[in-house]
Amino acid sequence: METYPTVLIVDDSPLILSSLESELLKQTKKINIVKALSYKEVEYALDHNDCSVAVVDVDLPDAQNGEAIDVIASIGIPVIVLTGTIDESNRDILVGKKIFEFVSKNDMDNIRYVAEQVKRLLNNHHTNILIVDDSATIRMQLQELLRPMRLTIFTAEDPLKALDIIHDNKISLVLTDYEMPKMNGLDFTLRLRERYRKDQMMIITISSNSDHSTIASFLKHGANDYIVKPFMAEELSARISEKLNLLDIIAESKEKANRDFLTGAYNRRFFFETSKPIFKKIKRRKGEFAIAMFDIDHFKKINDTHGHDIGDLAIRDISDILHKSFRTSDIIARFGGEEFCVLLEDITIRACERIMEKVRKRFEENRLDIGKQTIDYTTSIGVCYGLGKDIDTMLKVADEGLYIAKENG
């Protein structure tokens, strides 16, 4: 059973709690929400839940000086603070608590912002960033400033070591100094942009050099942002969050573009874009490879008898069965209509035969519930195993096998 992260929201206003809950579920559906109206309820919530993030009001009826913030932060839970007023005095106090963010709750637009920040914090658990600076003191200071963001942070004292780290790890964002030994920050930025596009990796330069021509050079040659020292911690975290949010938006857009709307399976275009480099890789190391084609038998009869809505249900049903039957590493794509294709990498012929027989039986035993009645349908399968001339040739062989299966009933 899939487990979801728990978000604790704390405020003595039921309206604020309700608004926060509603907005959080819009932004991030796969979460559990625990609500607390008082410090006492906070203690109970912490005793009975493993919380990933907390959104906390400063002033509670039984704790008016931020005690709830302190107890939550003390056990390592990242905190976003809601407060009625933000002035210089309480700003300094809140900054001293090393919280992730503090936001005024007097504007309902800020509730949406808080929900976005919660989503950011939850995503940060799986996000790697790299700090590149020749000063050990600066590297430590940046790590400390970014600790409330709950990112996985790598550090390097020069760009050459940074490149080794990037080679071995998926880095989403790089913070780089300008003046460094072995390679300066501008050359390092150029090197990174030769390998990673802006939609793959964000680069932020941090430097005491405030010369406008230098800033322009970095931005022209691939940096996404430039921060002049000294800077506020809030500014740094805000700019990093903005860049990571942009990467997430790009990734989500790409994912939607690669998916079939009806079934959620990959689409034909993504299959061809992905399968061809995989084929070349397998061919180089003489690996084992298979392509399987699936097609619902007599699909026109289902549409004619029960209607196109039921036909769509059958198409979604075949997609669900395929996703449950194959490995997460296998590529499952809807080729059009009721036809699907599966690419299986690193599989023996015996394992391929076993999994195809398992899938065949699942379809044979499957029943599709449509209101008060059920319908059953069969699926023909064609498989090409081994390494043909290319992907197109293997697809043709699998398609011919599918046709023979249909002809033979």
N, C-alpha and C positions, 0 to 999 in steps of 0.2 A: 504494500500500500504506500502511495506517495505521501511524503510528509512535507508540509509547507512551513515556512518561517513564521514566527509569531511576532506581531507588532503590538507593543503596549502603548496605549494612548491615555494620557492623564490630564484631566481638567475638571473643575468643579461645575462647569456649565454643561448640562445635558445637550444643549443645542450645538455647542462646539464639538462635543464628542460625536454626535450624530452626523454633523457635517464632515468631520474628519473621516469617520468610518466610511461614509458614502463615497468620498473622493478617493480614499485609499483603494477601495475595491474597484473603482473605475480605472485607476492607474495600474494596479497590481492585483490581479484576480486571485492568484495562487498564494494567499497569505491567510493566517489566522489572526484575528484581532481580539485583544483583551482590553477592556476599558476599566478605568479606575477614577473615582470622583474625589478621593481623599488619600492622604498619606497612609492611613491604615489599610485601605484597599490596595495601595501600591505594594505594601509589604506582603499582603496575601497573594497578590498576583505574582510577585517574584518568587515566592515559596512554591508556587504550583505551576509555573510555566518557565520554559527555557526561551527567553525573549531574545530576538535578534536585533531589534531597534526599538527605541522609545521616543515618543513625542510627549513632552512634559510641560505643564504649566508651572510657572515659578511660584505663584501664590495659591496655596490650597488652604481650606478652612483650618486644618490641624497642622499645617506646616507652611508658614508664610514667608520663609526666608530661603527658599530653594532647597530644603532638606531632601525632597524627593529626587531632585537632580543629583545630589551628592550620593545618595544611597544607590541609585541606578548606575551612575558612572563608576562608582567604586568597584562594581563587580564586572566591569568591562563591557557594558552594553553601550553602544553609541547613542548619543542623546541629541535630539533636536528640541530646542526650547521654544515654547510659546509664551509670550509675555504681553501684558496690556500696554506697557510703555517701554520704549528704548531710549535712554538718555546716556550721557557719558559715564555717569556713576555706575549704573547697573550694567552698562556695556563692559566696563573694565572688570567687574565681578564675574560676569558670564564668560568672558574670554579667559579669565584665570581658571575656570573650571574645566577647560579643554574640551568643550562640547563641540559637536560637529557644526551646528548652525543655530542661530537664534532669530526668531521671526515674530513680528507683531501680529497678534490675532484680531486686531480691530478691522482688518480688511479681509473680506471673504476671498478675494483673489489670492491672498496669502495662504489660504487653506489648500488651494490647488498647488501652490509652490511647495508647501510642506509635503504633500503627497508625492510630488516629483522627487523631492530630496530623499524621502523614504525609499522610493524605488531605486534611486542612485546608490544609497547605502547598501541595499540588498544586493545589487549588482556588483558592488565593489568587492564583495567577498571572493569573486571569481575574476578580478581584474588585476593585472600586473602592470606596474609602472617602474621606470628606471631613472635613478638620479645619477647624473654624470658631472662630477666636479673634482678638481684636484685637491681641494681642501677637505680634510677629514672632518674639521669642525663644521663646515657648511653642510656636508652630507648628513652629519648627525642632527644639526638644527632642522634641516628640511624633513628628515624622518620624523622628528618629534612633532613638528607642525602638522604633518600629514597623518599622524597616528589616529586621530579621531575619525578619519575617513575610512578606516578599516580596509585599506588597500594592501595588496601584497607588494612590498617595496624591495627592489634590487638596487644596489649601488655599485658604482665603478669610479675609480680615480682618474681614468683617462679613456678617451674614445675607443682605443684599440681593445681594451678589456670589455668595454661596453658592447662592442660588436660581437664578441664571443658570447656574452650573456644573451644578447638578442637572438643569436643563432640557435641557442639551446632552449629558449623560452618564448612564449607568445607575449610580447610586450605591447600594450595598447597605447601607452603614452611615455614620452621621454622628456625629462627636464634636464637641460644641458647648460653648462656655463659657456662663456665665450672664450676667454683666455685660458688655455690648458696646454700642458706639454704633449709632445708627439703629434697632436693634431688639434687645431682650434675648433671652436664650436661651429663656425660657418662651414668649414670643410667636412666636419662630422655630419652636419645637416644635409649637405649635398650627397654624401656617401649613403646616408639613410634613404634619401629620396630616390636614389638609383634603384633601390630594392623594394621600397614600400611606398605605396601611394598614400595620399592624404586621407582616403577613406579606409586605410588599413592601420595607420599609426599616426598619432598626434605628436607634434614636437613643440615644446615651449622653451624658449631661451630665457634664462635668468642671468642678468648681468648688471654690474654697476655702470657700464658704459651706456650713457643716455644720448649719444650722438645719433641724430635722426637718420643720417646716411647708413650707419651701421644697422639700425633697426630695420630700415627699408631693405637692406641687402639680405638680412635673414628672412624677412617675409617674402621677398621675391624668389628666394632660393629654397623655399619649402617649409619654413617654420610656420606653425599655425598661430603663434602668439609670441610676444616679447614682453617680459616683466622687468622693470628697472628696480634695482635695489636702492634703498631699503623699501620693503613693501609690507602691507598688513597681512597677517595670516588669513583673514577673511578673503582678501583679494586673491591670494594663491588658491585656496580651496574652491572659491567660486569659479575661477577660470578653469581649473582642472575639471570640476564637475561639468561645466559647460561643454568642454571638449569631449569628455567621455559620453555625455548625453548625445552629442552629435554622432559619435561613432555608433552608439546603440540605435539611433534613428536610422542611420544608413544601413546597418546590419538587418534591422527589422524590415526595411523597404526591400532589400535584396532578397530576404527570405520569402516575403510575400510574392515577389516577382518570380521566384523559382518554384512556387507551389501551385498546384491545381486547386482552384477555388472550391470545387464541389467536395473533393475527398481529402485534401491536405497532403496528398502524395506529391512527389516532385513532378514537374511537367516535362514534356518531351524535350524542350530546349535545354533545360538544365541537365537532363540525362546525357545528351550529346556533348555538351560542354565539359561534363565531368568524366564521362566514360572514356573519351579518347586519350587524355593524359594517363588515366589509370591503366588502360590497355598497353600504352607504351612502357610504363613502369613495370608491369607484369612481364611483358615480353623481354625486357632487358635482363631481368633476373630469372627468367624461365619459370615463372610461377604457374599456378593453376587458377583457372578462370571459367566462369559459366555465365550464360545469358539465358533467361527463361521468359517466354511469352505466355500470358494468360488471357483468356477471352471467355466471357459468359456465353454459354450455348443458348441458341434460340432467343436471343435478347429481344428481337423485334416482337416475338410472341408475348413477352412480359409487358412490353409497352402497349401493345395492341389490346391485351386482355385487361390489364390493371391500370393503365395510364402511365404517363411519363414521370409523375411524382414517385410512383413505386419503382419505376425503372431507375430513377436517381438513387432511391434507397438501396437497390441491389448493387449499384455501382459503388456506393459508400461501403456497403457490406463487404464486397470483395476486397476493397482497400483495407478495411479493418482486419480481415482474416490474413491478408498478406503481411501486414505490419506485425501482427501477433506471431506469425509463423517464421519470419526470417530474422536474422541478426540485425542489430542496430547499424552495423557497418555496411550492410547490403543496401544498394540504392534501388528504391521502389518508385517507379514513375508511371503515371497514367499517360498512355500514348494517344488516347483519343477514344471517345465513345466508351465501350465496355472493355477496352483492351489495355492491359498493363504489361510492363516489362520490369524484370528484376535482374540486376547485375550482382553476381556473387564473386567476390574476390577471395583468393587463398582458400580454396575448398577442394577436397579430393573428390574423385568421381563417385566413390561409394557414399560419401557424405551428401553429395548432390542428389544421388538417387534416393537416399533415405528422406531428405527434407522434401523432395518433390512428392514422394508417396504420402508423407504426412499431410502435405497441403491438399493433395487429391482427396484423401479421406475426410479432411475437415470440410471440404466443399460438399462431399457426398452426404455427410451427416448434418450439414447446416440447414436450418429452417429460418426463413425470414418472416417475422411477425408483422402483419399489416392489419391492425385492428382486431377483429374477431376471427380472422383466418390467418393461415400461414401459407407461404409458397416455398417451394424448393427449386433449386436450379443447379445445374452442373457447370463445370468449367473445364475447358480443354487447355492442355499445357504443351508447349513445344520448347525443347531445350537444346542449346548448342554448348557442348563442353570442349575445352581445349583452347588453343590459340589459333584462330583463323587468320586470314590475310589482314583484316582490319575489323573494326566494330560493325561497319555496314554489312560486311560479308557474314559475320556471326549472327547478326539480327535476321538476315535473309534466311539462313539455315534454321534458326529457331522458329521463324514465321512459317517456313515450309513444314516443320515438324508439327506446328499448331494446326495447320491445314489438314495434315494427314490424320492427326488425332480426331479432328471433327468429322472427317470422312469415315473413319472407323467407328464412330459413335462413342 
